Amino acid sequence: MSTEFRKLLLEVSEALGTEELSALKFFSLDYVAKGTLEAIRDPKALFEVLQERCMIGAGNLFFLKELLYRIHRIDLLTAHLGSSREEMERELQVPGRAQVSDYRQLLYGIAEDLTSENVQKVKFLLQGPLQKSKLQENASMLQVFLEMEINEIIKEDNLTTLKDILQGFRADLKKKIDAYEGKKREKYSREEVRYPVSVSVYPEEQGAKQYGEIYKMENNPHGYCLIINNHIFKNRRHNREGTLQDGEAVKRVFKWLQFETVEYMDLEGKKIYDTVEEYSKKDHRNMDCFVCFIFSHGEKDKIKGVDDECVNIEALVSRFTGTNCPSLAGKPKVFIIQACQGSEHHPSVAVESDSSGHLEVDARPPTSIPDRADILIGMATVEDYFCYRSRSTGSVYIQSLCEKMELLCPQRMDLASILTEVNREVATKDIEGFKQMPKITSTLLKLLIFEVPQ
């Protein structure tokens, strides 16, 4: 880490007070475990943890900027991060850009608006549902919210109890919650309209075949096949030997299947996001499909760039929702992710096989996938387990997938079924004494069958 970046964090840390630290910790709950946050007593320690989670870094300052903006420290935002209130307001208008959830923004706003007398009333009314020891006289409203979450009195999709409490003495804040819930319902309704269920309940009556409808594959090319392949890292110890073979195998298969195939090598974290966003903004009206392969190191829910800066997988996938990419609405979007090493419970280290030394470990890929229609995610392994990559022949998962596609696409087998075959093959392999279990997450509404050119 650069000295300049550490100096920046130190200066920001020293300018923050105890209540502001509590607010930053509250906003970070979606990324850092509660137990870890409870042990933090100063901003420097929080920033260290956020760096470990790849939420902030020398080239990745947006979350830090957003945190300062949310707690109204525009002075620090301007003096140390070269931003402004207006710039942040513009940035946060971009769909998927905000890292702090609407839910946490809502609760923080309510906590700010409550007077000391209001807070005491809330505590009094909660003495039944919550243990009295949890509601000390000096407990802040954010601490009360945290205890309510722990006891499942409030959730992101259930704020009924909080509304009932506020109705009696702060009806204006109850209306804020109503507006939040209305906005969520509108969002879900809008997505439902964009993605009507297309598999017929009575296929005989609508002319569909018994096994379900098939996505149209009529254009040439059928779509883009974007490959992001990180091989050479700035820290050379993290280089991913064998990944070039994976890239070549994918290009061979998808060029054969008439996709416009393009490979980007060795991208930094921000460039990964920018590249995916660039493809989401393309005109896909004359395309049938979009496919994206990502090969890199990673941590839970994140992919690492070659500069070790991370990008959230959900932020990438969400660029292709119907709202963000309307020309792909109702069309299949496929993401195949081979991510390696790093989680809260396992140190981020490269592991070599004891037997021959030619296998490397690719650890848990991201597991938090946006629940959107017409999206299929293929992941190299289930949560909490390793996957493997040969330095000479490529990754077990990607090579198996390419082989199965070459074999089964001519037989008109759909992609979800092909991936199931890949799961079976990889799961039954004995990889120098190790095992691997891939995972499929799908919200496809039809069968995705790739047309093989005659």
N, C-alpha and C positions, 0 to 999 in steps of 0.2 A: 504494500500500500504506500502511496506517495506521502512524503512529509507534508506537502501542501494540503492534501485531503485530511490528514489527521489534525492539522492545525485548524482547518475549517470546522471540523466536528468539535474540537476543544472549545473554540470561541463561541459556537452556538450553544454548547452544553453549559458553559459558564453563565450564559445570559438567561437560562431557563430556571423558573422557580418550581417549588414542590407541586403546586396545583397543576402547573403546565405539564410536568412530568406525568402526573396521574392521567391527564387527558391524552398524552401521547401513548401511554401504555394501553389505555382504553381503545384508542384507534388501531392499535397493533394486535388486538386480540384475535383477529382473523388469520394472523400469520405467525404468532408466537404463542406457545402454550401458556395457560394461566399460571401454572406453577413457576415457570421461568420468569414471567413478568413480576410475580409477587416478590421474588428475591431481589429485584432491581431497585436500587436506592438512589441512583443518580443518572442523569441523562447520558453520560459517557457509556455506562454499562448497557443502557438500552440501545445506543447506536452500535455498540459492538455486536450485540445479538442480532440486530437488523442486518448488519454486514454478513454475519454467518448465514442468515437466511436468504442472502442475495437480494434483499429489499433495497439496500442502498449501497453505493460504491462510488469510486472516483469518477466513473463514467455513467453513473446511474443515480441521478440526484432527484428524480421526480417525486418519489415517495417522501423524501425529506422535505422537499418544497411543499408538497400537499399537506404534510403534517403541520408545518409552520403556518400555512394559510388557514387551516382548520382551527388553530388555536389563536388566530388573529395576531400573530407576530409578524406583521408585514415588514416591520423594521428590520428583523433578521433576514427575512426573505430578500429584501432589497440590498442590504449592506453586505451580506455574505454569499448569497446565491445568485445575485444579478438578475432577479426576477421582480415581479410587481403584482399587485392585486389584479390589475386588468389582464395581465398575461396569464395568470393562473385561472382566472374566470373563463378566458377563451379556451385554454387547454382542457379544462374540466368539462367543457361542452362537447368535446369529442367523445362519442359513444365508446365505452369500455376503457376510457383513459383513467378515470378516478380509481384509486386503489382502496380508498376508504368506502365501505358499503353505505348505501342509503340508510340502512337500518342503524348503523352506528352514528351517522350524521344526525339522524332524527333524535336518538337518545341524548346525544351530546347537546343538541339544541334545546331539548326540554330541560336538561339539567341546568343549562345557563339561564333559562327563563324563570326557573323556580326561585322564589325568595326563601330565606332561611326559615320563615314561618311555614311556608308550603312544604319544605323538606321534612320538617318535624311532623307535619300532618301525614305525609306519606309513610314515614317510619311508624307512626302510631297505628295506622290502618294495616300495616304489614306485620304487626307483632304476632298475629295468628299464623299466617302462612310461613313466616320466617322466625327462627329462634331469636329471642330478644338479644342474646349475646352478639348476634350478627349486626345489630342496629345500634351501635354505640352512639352516644350523644354527638361525637365529633365526626361520625361517618359522613362522607360526602355523598351527593346524589349519584355520582358515578359508581361509588362503592356499593350503594344500595342496588343500582341496576345490575351490577355484577353478581351480587348475591341472588337477585331475582332470576338471573339467567342460570346460575348454578342449580337452583332449586326448580328450574323449568316453569317458573311463574310467568316469565315472558320469553318469547322466541321471536325470531325474525318474521315468522308467519302467524304469530299469535300474540297480540298485544291487548287482548280483551280485558284482563285484570287491570292493567295500567290505565286503560281508558275509563274503566269503572271508578277507579280511585280518583282520577283527575276530574271526572264529570262533576263532582260535588263542589269543588272550589276553584278549578282552573279549566273551565269548559273550552277556553280558547286553545289550550294545549291538546285537549281531547280532539278538537277539530284538526289539529296538525296531524295527529295519528290517522284520523279518517282520510285526510288528503293523501298521506303516504300509502295507505291500504288501497285507496282508489287508483292511485298511480300504478301500483303493482298489478291490480286486476286489469287495468287498461293494457298494460304491457303484455300480460299473458293472453288477453283476448286478441290483441293485435297479432301475436305470433300464431295463435290458433287459426285466425283468418288466413294468414300467409301460408300455413301448413295444414290444409284440410286433410283429414284421414282419407287415404286414397285406396286402401285395400278393401275390396267389396266384401260386405257381410254375406251377400247372396251373389256369388260370382256368376252363377248360371244366368241370372236375370240381367246382368249388365255386360255379359259377353266376355268376362275375364276368365282366364284359365283357373282351374281348381287351386293351383299352388300360389296364386296371387299375381298381381300386376307387375309389370317390368318397367323400370325407368327407360325412357327413350334414349337410344344411342344412334342418332341419325347423322350427326355432323362429322366432317373430316377437316381438321382434327376434332376428336371428341371433347377435348379440353386441355387445360394445362396440367402437366405433371411437374410440380416444383420439388426439387431436391435440395435440401440444405444439409451439407455434408462437412462437418468440422473434423479435420484431420490434424493439422499442425497448430498447436496452441502456443501462446506466448511463453507459458511455462512448459518447456519441452518434455518434461516428465509426464505431462498429460496427453501427449500425442496419441492418436487412436489408430494404430497400425491395423490394417485389414479393412478399414472403412472405404478405401478406394474401390475394393472389389465389390462392396455392397452397392456403391454408386453405379458402377459399370453394369451390374446385374439388373438394377432397376431401370436404367436407361435402355438396356437391350429389350426388356419386356414391354415397357410402355411405348417405345417407338414402334415396336411390332404391333401394339394395340392401337396405333394411330393417335397418340397423344403428342402434343407439342411439349417436348421434354427439355427442361433446362435445369442445370445443376449449378448451385452457388457453393463455392468452397470457402472454408475458414472465415466465417462471419463473426464479428463481435456481437455482444448481446443486443445492443441497440439496432445494429444492422439486420439482425434476424427479424426483429419486430418490423422494421421499416420495409424489409423485402416482402414479408407476408402481407403487410398492409398494402404495398404497391399492387400485389396480385389481387387483393380483394377489391381494389378500385378499378380494375380492368373491366372492359365490357365483355361479359360472358353470354350475351344474348344468343350468339351463334355457337355456343358450346353446350355440351350435354352434362358435363361433370367437372369436378375439380379434385385433384389428388395432390397431397403434400407429404413428402417423406422428410423426417428430421432425424439426423444422426449426430449425436453429440454426447458430452457429459451432461449431468443434470442433478437436480435435487428434487425432492417431492414437490410436484406441481410446477416445476421450472426446468428450463433448458439453459445450459450455459453457452455463452459465446466463447470464442478463443481467447478473450481477455478475462475470462472467468466471471464476467457480469451475466446476470440471469435475466430471463424474460419469462413471465407467467404463461403457461400453456393455455389457460383459459382466455388470456388476452389475445393470443394468436387465433384460437378457434373462433372466438366471438367476432372476429373481423368478418366472418362469413355467414352470420345470421341474415335472415331476410331483410332486416332493417339496414344493416351495414353493407350488404352486398345484394341488392334487389335483383340483379340480373342472374343470380344463382338460386333465387327463391324457388323451392320445390324441386331443385335438382340435387343429386347426391354430392356430398363433400366427404372426402376420405382423408384421414390423417393416420399415417403409420409412424410410430415414434420408437426409436431405439435410443434411450437415454441411459447414461451411465453414472454411477456412484454418487453417494451422498444422501444422508438423512439425519434427522435429529438424534437417532439412536445408534447410528453406525458411523464411525469416522470416515471422512472422505479420503480414502486411500486406494491406490491401485493394488489389486491382488493378483499375483501370478500363480498359476497352477503348480502344485508341488511335483507333479509327475513328469511333465515334459517341458514346461516353461513356454509353450506356444499359445496358450489360452490366456485371455485377459477377462476380467469381470466387468460387465456392464450392469450396474445396480438398478434399484427400483426406479421405474419411470413414473411420471406424474399420474395421480389417481383421481384427481378432482376434475371431472370433465363436464363442461357446460351441457345441460340437458336441452338440446335443440333437435328439432326434427331434421331428417335427411342427412344426418351426420353419422359416420362410422369411424371409430377409433380402434386401431389395432396397436396393442402395446406388447413389448417384448417379454414382459413378465408380470405376474400378479404382484400386488403390494407386498413388501417386506422380503422379497427374495431376489436372488441374483439372476442375471442372464449373461451369456458368454459370447465372446467375439474372438475368432482365430486371427492371429496376425497375418497369416498367409492366405486364408480363403474367405475371410469376412465373418459376419455374425451368423450364428446358428439360425436365428429367427428370420432374418432378411433373405438369406440364401434359400431357406426352405420355402418361404413365401414365393420367391421368384420361380423356383422349380415347379411348385404346385400350380402356379398360374399358367406356365407354359404347357403343363400337362392337362389341366382341367378347363381352362377357358375354351379350347376347341370343342369340349363336351358340353358347353353352355351351362357350366356350373356357376351359380351366383357367388359374389365375393364373400359374403358372410359364411357360406358353406365351405369355400376354399380356406378361409381363415380357421374354420373349425378343424379342417384336415391338417392345417399347419400346427394348430394346438396339439392335436393328437400325435403327430410325428415328433415334434420337439419334446413333448412330455415323455415319450417313450425312449428317447435317446439317453444313453449313459455317456455323459460328457466328462470323461476322465474322472469318474467317481461322483460327478455332480448331476443335478437334475434342474430342469427349467420348465416353468409353466406360463405360457403367454396368456393374454387376456383380450377379449373383444368387448367393446361397448358400442351399442348401435341404437340409433333412433331412426333408421331407415324405414320408410313407409312402403317401399316396393322392393322387388328383387333387383339387385345391381349385377347385370350380366354384361361383361365386356364383349363386344362384337369382334370376332377375329376376321381379318381381311381374307377374302378368297384368293 
